[in-house]
Amino acid sequence: MPTVTVKILRGRSREKLRDTMAGITDVVCTRLNYDPKHVSVYIEEVDHDAFMEAGQTGAEMIEKFGVIEKYQGN
């Protein structure tokens, strides 16, 4: 019974999160031959101030640059 956990910065719509979970489920089922009823997918949303890269929190990057460039996909 595969369990997949994805950590993502907070701010995506419920629809995008659901589509992402459905896509992950499809990949696991297709590539590993599982029935969808046996696949669990969790998305953990992380606040921008609870994430740090290169010594700056996500909130600090947004304040400085207006966006976290490599994470700006909505």
Phi, psi and omega in degrees: 000095181293140173235125181243130177241130180241129174259131184216147177294138181301146174132353178278152179290157177302323180297316179296319179295317179297315178300320179296314180297320178296319179296318178297317178301315179300316180296314180299317181294317182291312186283330185247004178059048175254151171281137182306332181291350179254006183251131176244135177232130178239138172246123176258114179273132184249132175292150182299333179269004178250022183222136179223140175216136180053036175080006178233140175286162176302320179298320178293322178296318179295317179298319183282318187249349182089343180195156171269099193309312185282354179244018187280354177300131181256000000 
